[in-house]
Amino acid sequence: MKLWSILGNSQRLDGGAMFGNAPRAMWEKWITPDADNRIPLACRALLAQDLDGKNVLFETGIGAFFSPALRERYGVVEDRHVLLDSLRAAGFEHTDIDTVVLSHLHFDHVGGLLAAWREAAPPALLFPKAKFVVGKRAFERAVRPHPRDRASFIPEVPDLLEQSGRLELVENAHSFALGKSVRFTFSDGHTPGLMLAEIVVPNIGNGGGVVFCADLIPGRPWVHLPVTMGYDRAPELLIDEKRVFLEDKLARGVRLFFTHDVNCALARVTRDDKGRFGTADEMPALAGMAA
C-alpha cells in the first residue's frame, strides 16, 4: 500500500471563526492573516493506493462546485477542480477510485465529489465506480440540518449519494466496503456523528497507522486542547473528545493526517512534561509513501 496527500481547492476563511475564543494576538502567531482577517487553509484528501486491493480516497475537499459569486463569498481561491488535477499528477483519475470515505458532509469536505460549476447545469456526481462510505448520523444531519449549520451543507449531495446506489452508512467501527483495514470512531463536538477513519497499518514510520483528523483537529494549531473553532457545535465536548483521541494516538503511535493545514499533511503526536500535546516529524506532503 502507498499513501498520497491530494490537494484540492484552497480556501481563505476568517481567522477569528477558525480559532473560536482564542484572541487574534495569539492565533496570528500561528497563521498570518491577510488584510481581510482571513487565513489560508488547505482542503487536502488522503489517497490510499492498493488498500486491500482498492484505491481509497479519504474526503474530496471543497471542489469547484460553487458559482463565481459564492466562490468569492466562501474564499475559494481556484476556479478549476484542483482535486482532479492533483489526482492526475499522482497518476490517477477520479474513475480509478474504488471507495470514497467522508467524515461528514460539510461542503468543504464533499464539494470535490461534484463536477465543476457550469452555468445552468445541475450538480453532477463524479467517481462513477466508487462506493461512498459515510457515518449514518452525519448523513442524517445533512438531510435535516440545524439552522446554525444549514449553510454548511450542499442540499443536493445526500440525494445524489443515495441515487448512486453505492452509498454505505456506517454506525460501527468497520464498514462492509473496507472491512478491518479501516477503523472508525465518532465525534460530536464539531458536528453530530463526524467519522474519524484510521488506516490500520502495523509498520508505517514508527507507529501503527494513520488517522484522518477531519475537523476534530483541522491542523497543528488545533492539536493544543483549548483551541477550537467557532464552527464547532459543542467546543467543550470537542475538547474532551480531542483529549481522548490524542492520548490514544500517542499511546499507539498512530500519525495524524491534517486536511486544512497548509504546510503539514502528516505528523506524529507528542506530549511535553506539562501535559501539552504537540506534533513532531511533520511531513508537508505524501507522494506514494510506502506503508
N, C-alpha and C positions, 0 to 999 in steps of 0.2 A: 504494500500500500504506500502511496505517496500523497503528501499534503500540499495544497496550494492556497495561498491567500489571493482572493479575486476581488479587485477593487470595482465598485460600482460608482454611480454618480455621487459627487461630493456635495456637502451642504454647508451653509453658514447660518447658525442659529444664535439667538440671543444668549449671551453668556450668563446673565442672571437667571434665565429659565433653566439653563443646563446645570447650574450649580445651586439651585434652591436657596437655602438660607445662608450659604457661605457668602461673605462680603466680597465685593469686587477687589478690594485691596489684597485679598488672599488669592482668589482664583486667577487673577490676571498674571500672577507669577507662574502659574502652571500653563496657561494658554493665553497668548496675546490677542486681545480683541481688536476689531477694526474700528473705524470712526463711527459706525452704527451700533457698536457694542456687541457685534456678532463674532463668534469664534468658529474656526474651521473644524469640520467633522467629516470623517470618512464614513462610507457605508460599505463595509468590507464583508464579503462572503468567504466561507471556507469550503474548499473542494477536496473531498477525499477520493482519490483515484484508486479503483480496484479495492474497495472496502467490501470484502466478501464477494468479489466479482462485480461490484456495482460502482458506478460513478455517482457519488452522493454530494449534493450541494446544500450546505447549511446556510439558509437565507439567500435573499436576492437583492438586498439593498433597496434604494428608493426608485431606481429606474428613471425613465424619461416619459412617464405617462401623463404628467401634468401639462396643461395648456401653458403657453408662454406667460400669461398673467399670473397663474398660480405658481409656476416655477419661480417667478420673481418673488412672490409673497413668501414662499417657504424656503427661499435661499438656496435652491438647487443651482449648482454652478454650470454644469454642462447641458447642452440641449440634445446631444446624441445619447444612445443607450450604451453607457460605458461598460456595464457588466458584460454585454455581449462581446465588446472589443477585448476585454480582459480575458474572457474565456478563450477567445480565438487566439490571443497571444500566448496562452498556455497550451494551445494545441487542441482545443475543444470547441464544439458548437453547443448551443442550447439543446439541440436534438440528441446529443450524446449523454445527457443527464438521465439517470435511471430513477433517482429519488431526490426530492427537494424537501428539506426539513425546515419548518417555520416555527420560530419560538413563539410568536404571536402575530397578529395581523395588522399592526400599525403600518401606515403607508411607507415609512422609511425602511421597513424590513421586508415588505412584499411587493412594492411597486415594480421591482425588477421582473416579476412574473409576467408583466404585461408588455405588449409591443409599444414602441414609442408613439407618442401622441401624433395623430393626424387629424386635421380639421374635419369635423362631422363624422369621423369614424368611431364606432363604439369600442370600448375596451376589449382587447383580444388577448387570450392566454397564450404564452409561449410554452416551451418544454413539453412538446406533444407526447413524449413517451414516458414522462416521469410520473411516479406516484408522489402524492403530496401528503406529507405527514405533519399533522397539526394537533396540538393539545385540544381536547374536547371543550374545556372551559374557556380557553382563549377563543376558540371558534364561536362559541355561544355569545361571548362578549361582543364580537364583531357583528354578529347578527342583531343583537339587542344592546347597543352601546348606551352608556350613561351620557347625559347631556355634557358632562365635564370633558369627556374624551371622544365625543361623536366625530369631531373633525379629524381625529387621528386615523380614521378608517376609510377605506375605499369601498363605497357601498356595493359595487358590482362584484367584488372579489369572492365573497362567500358563495354566491350563486354560480359563478364561473367554476370554482373548485368543485362544487357538488355536481354540476352538469358534466364535468370532465369524466366522471365515473372512476376517477383514480384517487379519490380522497380517503385517507385513513385518519380517524380521530382517535387520539391516544389518551388513556386515563391512567396508565400504569408505567412501570419502569422500562418496558420494552414494547416495540411495535412489531406487527407482522412483517412489514416491509424490510426491516433491518435486523430483526432477531436480537441476539445477545451482543452483537458488535457495537451497539449504541445503547447507552443507559440514559434514561430520562429522569429528571427531578423537576419539581414545580415550585413556582414562587408567585406570591400575590401582591407584593409591595408595589411593583410598578404597574401591573395590570393583572386582573384575575387570570390565573392559570398559565402564566408565562412558563414556557417549557425550555429547560436547560438541557442541552444534548452533550453527552460525554462520549467521545470515541474511546472505546476500551482497547488500549494497545499496551501490552506488557512492557515493552522496552523502547519507548521513544525518549530520546535525550536521557535524563537522569531519573525519569519518573514513569508513571503508568498510564499515560493517556493525555488527551486534550479535551477541554470543555469549552463550548461556545457560550460566552458570558451574556450575550444579548444585552438587554437593558437593565439587568440586575447590576452589572458593572460595565458601563459603556467604554471605559478606558482607564488608564493608570491612575489619574487623579481620584477616581471614584472607588479605588481599592481601599482608600482610607475610610474607615467605617462611618464617621459622621457626615460624609459628603454624599448628598443625594440630589436628585433633580426636582425642579418644580413640576415636572410632568408626572412624578411618581404619585400614585393614588394614596399610598399609606407609607410615608417616609419612615416612621418608627418601626413598622413591621419590616420594611425593606432592610433596615439596618440590622435587625435581629436575624433575618434570613441570610444576609450577606456574611455575618459573623460565622454562622454555622457552615455556610458554603465554603468560605475561605479556610476555616480550620480543617475541614475535610480534605480540601485540595492540597493544603500544605502537608497534612499527615500522609497522604498517599502519593505525593509527587506529581499530581495532575497539573498540567500547564494551562494557563488562561489564554483564550483567543478573544481578542477585542474587535468589535465591529466598528466603533466610532472613533477610535484613537488614530489620529492622522499619522503618527510616527511609529506606532508599535502594533504589530499583529499578534505576537506571541510572547509570553513572559512566564517566569517562574514566580510563585508566591514566596514571600519572605515575611518574617516577623521579628521585630527588634526586641531588645531587653525590656522595653516599656510596654510591650504587647501590641505595638502598632504594626499593621500589615503594610507591606510594600511589594515591590517587584524587583527582579534581577534577571539577568540573561535575556534582555529584551531583543527581539528579532523584528526588524521593520517589515519583512515580507517572507513568505514561504514560496519557494519555486521548486516543486517536486521533491520536497524533503522526505526522505525515506523513513518509514516507521517500522 
